[in-house]
C-alpha cells in the first residue's frame, strides 16, 4: 500500500482483473467495492507512518561513521606532525647554513694568523729547524721514464706460486 496525506491506495486493485467484469452503465452509481481509495482512521495513519528501525543497519552505519571519523582524524593528525617536522628541518637547515658560514669565517681568521712567515719563525726559534740550503737539495732526473723497482719482497709466496716456479712457469 502506498500512503499519502492520510489516504492509502490499494495497489492490488490495479492488477489485471479476471476476464469477467461486472457491467455498469454510465449512469449507474459505482458500488462501494469499486472505489480505489481506502480511508484510514488517524491511529492507523500514524502507525503506518512509523518506520521500523533495523538495529543491524543502525550499528553498521554507526561503525562506518566511526571508522571514517577515525581515518579522517588520523590523516589530519599526520599532516600536523609532518608540518611540524618540516618546520624543524627548515630551522635545522638554517642553523647549519649559519654554522657553515661561521666555520668559513673562523678558517679565514686562522689562515690569516698562521702565515708562512709566522710558521717559519716558530720552526726556527722553538723547534730549532733551519731552511734547506742549496747543497742539501738533490734533484732526481727521470728522463728515462718513470720506473719503479721493488728492492725487497716482503710478501709471502702462495703454494700455487711455488708450484708454478717449480715447473718453470
BELWO-V749039 format. One record per helix or strand of 3 or more residues. SS is the DSSP state (@ for helix, = for strand). FROM is the first residue (numbers start at 1). LEN is the number of residues. If there is no record, write none. Layout:
SS:FROM:LEN
SS:FROM:LEN
This chain:
=:2:3
=:7:3
@:11:4
@:32:3
=:37:3
@:42:8
@:55:59
@:116:10
@:134:3
@:159:8
